[in-house]
Amino acid sequence: MTQATAVFAVVETGADGSTAGPIEVPRGKKFITKIKVSVVPNAQPVVTGANFIIKLSGGLAEGEQEIVCYSTQYEEGGGTVTSTKVNKSKPFELTPPGGMMLNGNDIVINAAYVGTDPGTPSISVTLELS
């Protein structure tokens, strides 16, 4: 994620981060049954916080959905110091009751963060379909 705060950008879909584009929904798949998201900020300015949001669009029967999937709050020291501590967090996991109905179109995944700029964070999004 290299965009400015509060700006949605398409999540790269290539394993090497080279291809931005929609996810083709395989024939016969009708629902998103699970969403998993991992976020890794590469810098954490102290006394700050950021919220990470994914937006799913294009392939959802109920229209686009925005989901807050990760938040940081870091309070150590002050000023413009940047922490180099390693903070581990579990991936966000959402299992929508009954699933999110698909409409047969490709799914576009966008991501954004709001709050203090956490450097150049990385985000990973996994969709399980049925």
SENUKE-900791 format. One record per atom (N, C-alpha, C): residue number from 0; x, z, y; atom name. Coordinates in Angstrom, 3 decimals, m for minus. Example, Ala and Ser with C-alpha at 12.3 -4.5 7.8 and 13.67 -1.06 7.14 Angstrom:
SENUKE-900791
    nr         px         pz         py   atom
     0     13.190      7.800     m5.690      N
     0     12.300      7.800     m4.500     CA
     0     13.200      7.800     m3.300      C
     1     12.850      7.080     m2.250      N
     1     13.670      7.140     m1.060     CA
     1     12.900      7.870      0.030      C
This chain:
SENUKE-900791
    nr         px         pz         py   atom
     0      0.852      0.000     m1.178      N
     0      0.000      0.000      0.000     CA
     0      0.895      0.000      1.238      C
     1      0.888     m1.087      1.965      N
     1      1.738     m1.173      3.140     CA
     1      0.935     m1.311      4.430      C
     2     m0.386     m1.301      4.329      N
     2     m1.204     m1.466      5.517     CA
     2     m1.258     m0.177      6.343      C
     3     m1.730     m0.308      7.565      N
     3     m1.888      0.858      8.435     CA
     3     m3.022      1.738      7.934      C
     4     m3.058      2.964      8.426      N
     4     m4.122      3.875      8.044     CA
     4     m5.489      3.314      8.423      C
     5     m6.498      3.597      7.613      N
     5     m7.896      3.197      7.821     CA
     5     m8.118      1.688      7.737      C
     6     m7.269      0.985      6.985      N
     6     m7.413     m0.463      6.801     CA
     6     m7.465     m0.752      5.301      C
     7     m8.543     m1.401      4.849      N
     7     m8.628     m1.783      3.441     CA
     7     m7.776     m3.019      3.180      C
     8     m7.073     m3.017      2.048      N
     8     m6.279     m4.172      1.622     CA
     8     m6.520     m4.375      0.129      C
     9     m6.455     m5.633     m0.311      N
     9     m6.666     m5.956     m1.715     CA
     9     m5.566     m5.323     m2.549      C
    10     m5.941     m4.683     m3.655      N
    10     m4.978     m4.098     m4.586     CA
    10     m4.368     m5.235     m5.403      C
    11     m3.052     m5.267     m5.486      N
    11     m2.351     m6.296     m6.258     CA
    11     m2.734     m6.160     m7.724      C
    12     m3.047     m7.264     m8.372      N
    12     m3.504     m7.190     m9.760     CA
    12     m2.439     m7.564    m10.783      C
    13     m1.348     m8.153    m10.353      N
    13     m0.275     m8.472    m11.284     CA
    13      0.502     m7.217    m11.642      C
    14      0.959     m7.126    m12.876      N
    14      1.720     m5.947    m13.302     CA
    14      2.971     m5.749    m12.446      C
    15      3.505     m6.840    m11.912      N
    15      4.688     m6.739    m11.059     CA
    15      4.321     m6.714     m9.573      C
    16      3.004     m6.606     m9.271      N
    16      2.561     m6.547     m7.889     CA
    16      2.592     m7.876     m7.179      C
    17      2.658     m8.975     m7.919      N
    17      2.842    m10.279     m7.284     CA
    17      1.557    m11.046     m7.010      C
    18      0.472    m10.695     m7.656      N
    18     m0.728    m11.510     m7.532     CA
    18     m1.896    m10.691     m7.007      C
    19     m2.357    m11.033     m5.828      N
    19     m3.551    m10.382     m5.299     CA
    19     m4.745    m11.246     m5.662      C
    20     m5.780    m10.633     m6.155      N
    20     m6.955    m11.427     m6.481     CA
    20     m7.977    m10.619     m7.231      C
    21     m9.131    m11.214     m7.463      N
    21    m10.199    m10.509     m8.151     CA
    21     m9.943    m10.376     m9.652      C
    22    m10.670     m9.466    m10.256      N
    22    m10.589     m9.246    m11.699     CA
    22    m11.748     m9.990    m12.345      C
    23    m11.424    m10.868    m13.262      N
    23    m12.457    m11.613    m13.964     CA
    23    m13.124    m10.707    m14.989      C
    24    m14.440    m10.621    m14.906      N
    24    m15.202     m9.782    m15.848     CA
    24    m15.398    m10.592    m17.130      C
    25    m14.931    m10.053    m18.268      N
    25    m15.102    m10.773    m19.532     CA
    25    m16.589    m10.985    m19.867      C
    26    m16.859    m12.098    m20.501      N
    26    m18.223    m12.427    m20.907     CA
    26    m18.810    m11.286    m21.742      C
    27    m20.036    m10.929    m21.464      N
    27    m20.732     m9.903    m22.218     CA
    27    m20.562     m8.493    m21.684      C
    28    m19.666     m8.282    m20.739      N
    28    m19.463     m6.942    m20.169     CA
    28    m20.497     m6.719    m19.068      C
    29    m21.221     m5.609    m19.153      N
    29    m22.350     m5.350    m18.256     CA
    29    m22.161     m4.135    m17.357      C
    30    m21.190     m3.255    m17.692      N
    30    m21.045     m1.999    m16.954     CA
    30    m19.580     m1.615    m16.769      C
    31    m19.297     m0.945    m15.648      N
    31    m18.053     m0.196    m15.509     CA
    31    m18.377      1.185    m16.036      C
    32    m17.708      1.602    m17.103      N
    32    m18.012      2.894    m17.718     CA
    32    m17.039      3.998    m17.312      C
    33    m15.861      3.605    m16.815      N
    33    m14.891      4.607    m16.368     CA
    33    m13.967      3.975    m15.336      C
    34    m13.615      4.783    m14.330      N
    34    m12.663      4.374    m13.304     CA
    34    m11.555      5.415    m13.285      C
    35    m10.302      4.959    m13.386      N
    35     m9.148      5.863    m13.306     CA
    35     m8.264      5.402    m12.152      C
    36     m7.844      6.350    m11.309      N
    36     m7.010      6.018    m10.156     CA
    36     m5.864      7.009    m10.071      C
    37     m4.651      6.489     m9.908      N
    37     m3.473      7.318     m9.652     CA
    37     m2.891      6.903     m8.311      C
    38     m2.481      7.887     m7.518      N
    38     m1.871      7.628     m6.220     CA
    38     m0.548      8.376     m6.151      C
    39      0.474      7.692     m5.646      N
    39      1.782      8.315     m5.460     CA
    39      2.252      8.031     m4.040      C
    40      2.155      9.041     m3.132      N
    40      2.736      8.845     m1.802     CA
    40      4.256      8.871     m1.925      C
    41      4.963      8.036     m1.167      N
    41      6.418      8.045     m1.287     CA
    41      7.074      8.924     m0.230      C
    42      6.297      9.395      0.736      N
    42      6.801     10.319      1.753     CA
    42      5.643     11.223      2.136      C
    43      5.933     12.454      2.428      N
    43      4.865     13.371      2.798     CA
    43      5.283     14.150      4.032      C
    44      4.913     13.671      5.220      N
    44      5.198     14.457      6.409     CA
    44      4.503     15.810      6.305      C
    45      5.173     16.861      6.713      N
    45      4.615     18.201      6.539     CA
    45      3.469     18.463      7.507      C
    46      2.631     19.418      7.123      N
    46      1.443     19.820      7.875     CA
    46      0.544     18.601      8.116      C
    47      0.275     17.867      7.047      N
    47     m0.519     16.653      7.169     CA
    47     m1.427     16.489      5.967      C
    48     m2.254     15.491      6.019      N
    48     m3.116     15.169      4.896     CA
    48     m3.562     13.726      4.979      C
    49     m3.935     13.180      3.848      N
    49     m4.458     11.816      3.790     CA
    49     m5.490     11.752      2.677      C
    50     m6.498     10.925      2.863      N
    50     m7.514     10.662      1.851     CA
    50     m7.397      9.204      1.434      C
    51     m7.452      8.949      0.129      N
    51     m7.333      7.601     m0.411     CA
    51     m8.692      7.162     m0.951      C
    52     m9.065      5.929     m0.627      N
    52    m10.378      5.405     m0.972     CA
    52    m10.195      4.056     m1.661      C
    53    m10.975      3.810     m2.715      N
    53    m11.031      2.463     m3.279     CA
    53    m12.400      1.886     m2.956      C
    54    m12.429      0.579     m2.785      N
    54    m13.690     m0.125     m2.553     CA
    54    m13.808     m1.203     m3.614      C
    55    m14.886     m1.154     m4.378      N
    55    m15.172     m2.165     m5.396     CA
    55    m16.248     m3.083     m4.834      C
    56    m16.020     m4.389     m4.923      N
    56    m17.016     m5.325     m4.404     CA
    56    m17.024     m6.595     m5.237      C
    57    m18.021     m7.410     m4.978      N
    57    m18.131     m8.706     m5.636     CA
    57    m18.917     m8.675     m6.924      C
    58    m18.511     m7.851     m7.866      N
    58    m19.118     m7.892     m9.192     CA
    58    m20.110     m6.795     m9.495      C
    59    m20.492     m5.988     m8.487      N
    59    m21.402     m4.872     m8.747     CA
    59    m22.842     m5.234     m8.386      C
    60    m23.760     m4.979     m9.310      N
    60    m25.165     m5.308     m9.105     CA
    60    m25.763     m4.562     m7.911      C
    61    m25.298     m3.363     m7.637      N
    61    m25.844     m2.555     m6.539     CA
    61    m25.087     m2.748     m5.235      C
    62    m24.184     m3.706     m5.174      N
    62    m23.411     m3.942     m3.961     CA
    62    m22.113     m3.161     m3.954      C
    63    m21.353     m3.306     m2.869      N
    63    m20.025     m2.690     m2.822     CA
    63    m20.115     m1.176     m2.807      C
    64    m19.096     m0.553     m3.409      N
    64    m19.030      0.899     m3.522     CA
    64    m17.677      1.385     m3.018      C
    65    m17.694      2.418     m2.175      N
    65    m16.467      3.065     m1.725     CA
    65    m16.388      4.442     m2.377      C
    66    m15.232      4.757     m2.945      N
    66    m15.049      6.006     m3.680     CA
    66    m13.788      6.701     m3.193      C
    67    m13.939      7.926     m2.689      N
    67    m12.765      8.734     m2.333     CA
    67    m12.175      9.228     m3.638      C
    68    m10.896      8.908     m3.890      N
    68    m10.329      9.183     m5.207     CA
    68     m9.092     10.075     m5.185      C
    69     m8.581     10.409     m3.996      N
    69     m7.380     11.236     m3.956     CA
    69     m7.224     11.774     m2.546      C
    70     m6.831     13.024     m2.442      N
    70     m6.571     13.636     m1.141     CA
    70     m5.283     14.434     m1.205      C
    71     m4.550     14.436     m0.109      N
    71     m3.355     15.261     m0.022     CA
    71     m3.503     16.200      1.162      C
    72     m2.955     17.359      1.024      N
    72     m2.824     18.296      2.133     CA
    72     m1.516     19.005      1.915      C
    73     m0.627     18.905      2.872      N
    73      0.705     19.454      2.677     CA
    73      1.063     20.296      3.881      C
    74      1.285     21.568      3.648      N
    74      1.586     22.477      4.748     CA
    74      2.860     23.258      4.447      C
    75      3.976     22.746      4.907      N
    75      5.240     23.446      4.752     CA
    75      6.096     23.103      5.962      C
    76      6.520     24.091      6.652      N
    76      7.350     23.825      7.824     CA
    76      6.515     23.316      8.978      C
    77      7.081     22.440      9.777      N
    77      6.359     21.905     10.917     CA
    77      7.155     20.808     11.569      C
    78      6.644     20.308     12.639      N
    78      7.349     19.252     13.351     CA
    78      7.283     17.935     12.617      C
    79      8.353     17.186     12.671      N
    79      8.371     15.854     12.065     CA
    79      9.181     15.816     10.777      C
    80      9.356     16.963     10.152      N
    80     10.105     17.028      8.895     CA
    80      9.325     16.314      7.799      C
    81     10.027     15.634      6.903      N
    81      9.401     15.006      5.755     CA
    81      9.905     15.688      4.499      C
    82      8.971     16.102      3.633      N
    82      9.327     16.788      2.402     CA
    82      9.792     15.791      1.357      C
    83     10.738     16.204      0.531      N
    83     11.185     15.381     m0.584     CA
    83     10.835     16.025     m1.923      C
    84      9.958     17.035     m1.884      N
    84      9.512     17.679     m3.121     CA
    84      8.726     16.686     m3.972      C
    85      8.771     16.885     m5.262      N
    85      7.966     16.081     m6.167     CA
    85      6.672     16.835     m6.432      C
    86      5.569     16.215     m6.098      N
    86      4.257     16.801     m6.357     CA
    86      3.557     15.961     m7.413      C
    87      3.204     16.583     m8.518      N
    87      2.525     15.874     m9.587     CA
    87      1.025     16.138     m9.479      C
    88      0.249     15.115     m9.736      N
    88     m1.201     15.284     m9.745     CA
    88     m1.782     14.455    m10.874      C
    89     m2.886     14.933    m11.404      N
    89     m3.559     14.206    m12.471     CA
    89     m4.293     13.006    m11.879      C
    90     m4.408     11.932    m12.640      N
    90     m5.178     10.793    m12.154     CA
    90     m6.631     11.189    m11.916      C
    91     m7.236     10.591    m10.906      N
    91     m8.662     10.743    m10.653     CA
    91     m9.391      9.964    m11.740      C
    92    m10.441     10.542    m12.280      N
    92    m11.211      9.853    m13.314     CA
    92    m12.691     10.033    m13.035      C
    93    m13.419      8.934    m12.979      N
    93    m14.856      8.953    m12.729     CA
    93    m15.560      8.241    m13.866      C
    94    m16.531      8.921    m14.447      N
    94    m17.376      8.320    m15.471     CA
    94    m18.795      8.288    m14.914      C
    95    m19.201      7.161    m14.310      N
    95    m20.534      7.098    m13.717     CA
    95    m21.610      7.252    m14.789      C
    96    m22.579      8.161    m14.578      N
    96    m23.653      8.326    m15.571     CA
    96    m24.374      6.994    m15.791      C
    97    m24.394      6.526    m17.008      N
    97    m25.035      5.263    m17.327     CA
    97    m24.203      4.048    m16.968      C
    98    m23.091      4.247    m16.260      N
    98    m22.214      3.148    m15.872     CA
    98    m22.653      2.484    m14.579      C
    99    m21.747      1.720    m13.989      N
    99    m22.056      0.919    m12.793     CA
    99    m22.374     m0.486    m13.276      C
   100    m23.593     m0.945    m13.028      N
   100    m24.034     m2.237    m13.540     CA
   100    m23.289     m3.379    m12.837      C
   101    m22.864     m4.340    m13.653      N
   101    m22.170     m5.525    m13.155     CA
   101    m23.141     m6.690    m13.011      C
   102    m22.788     m7.651    m12.153      N
   102    m23.658     m8.812    m11.951     CA
   102    m23.066    m10.106    m12.497      C
   103    m21.924    m10.030    m13.190      N
   103    m21.309    m11.216    m13.775     CA
   103    m20.239    m11.863    m12.916      C
   104    m20.131    m11.465    m11.646      N
   104    m19.105    m12.013    m10.763     CA
   104    m17.797    m11.251    m10.920      C
   105    m16.725    m11.827    m10.393      N
   105    m15.430    m11.157    m10.396     CA
   105    m15.485     m9.902     m9.525      C
   106    m14.657     m8.917     m9.867      N
   106    m14.591     m7.662     m9.120     CA
   106    m13.350     m7.680     m8.235      C
   107    m13.536     m7.325     m6.976      N
   107    m12.421     m7.208     m6.045     CA
   107    m12.190     m5.722     m5.799      C
   108    m10.933     m5.287     m5.921      N
   108    m10.575     m3.892     m5.658     CA
   108     m9.746     m3.843     m4.380      C
   109    m10.220     m3.079     m3.408      N
   109     m9.488     m2.822     m2.173     CA
   109     m9.169     m1.340     m2.130      C
   110     m8.138     m0.991     m1.384      N
   110     m7.780      0.416     m1.218     CA
   110     m7.380      0.663      0.228      C
   111     m7.610      1.901      0.679      N
   111     m7.224      2.312      2.020     CA
   111     m6.916      3.796      1.995      C
   112     m6.268      4.264      3.044      N
   112     m6.097      5.698      3.231     CA
   112     m6.387      6.021      4.676      C
   113     m6.909      7.206      4.901      N
   113     m7.180      7.684      6.254     CA
   113     m6.483      9.022      6.416      C
   114     m6.063      9.320      7.617      N
   114     m5.311     10.541      7.879     CA
   114     m3.892     10.183      8.254      C
   115     m2.973     11.095      7.983      N
   115     m1.575     10.876      8.327     CA
   115     m0.945      9.867      7.376      C
   116     m0.172      8.948      7.925      N
   116      0.490      7.906      7.146     CA
   116      1.461      8.522      6.141      C
   117      1.235      8.309      4.826      N
   117      2.111      8.877      3.801     CA
   117      3.233      7.941      3.374      C
   118      3.732      7.137      4.272      N
   118      4.819      6.230      3.907     CA
   118      4.263      4.960      3.301      C
   119      4.798      4.562      2.166      N
   119      4.314      3.389      1.440     CA
   119      3.852      3.858      0.068      C
   120      2.621      4.367     m0.023      N
   120      2.149      4.899     m1.303     CA
   120      1.872      3.779     m2.299      C
   121      1.865      4.153     m3.559      N
   121      1.484      3.231     m4.631     CA
   121      0.154      3.708     m5.201      C
   122     m0.671      2.758     m5.588      N
   122     m1.971      3.094     m6.171     CA
   122     m2.165      2.257     m7.426      C
   123     m2.742      2.875     m8.436      N
   123     m3.042      2.194     m9.692     CA
   123     m4.518      2.435     m9.992      C
   124     m5.252      1.352    m10.290      N
   124     m6.686      1.458    m10.565     CA
   124     m6.953      0.812    m11.915      C
   125     m7.632      1.548    m12.792      N
   125     m8.022      1.037    m14.100     CA
   125     m9.536      1.093    m14.212      C
   126    m10.137     m0.014    m14.610      N
   126    m11.582     m0.071    m14.846     CA
   126    m11.826     m0.281    m16.334      C
   127    m12.665      0.552    m16.921      N
   127    m13.073      0.348    m18.312     CA
   127    m14.471     m0.264    m18.291      C
   128    m14.634     m1.373    m19.000      N
   128    m15.895     m2.097    m19.011     CA
   128    m16.536     m2.071    m20.389      C
   129    m17.864     m2.129    m20.399      N
   129    m18.566     m2.252    m21.691     CA
   129    m19.727     m3.205    m21.550      C
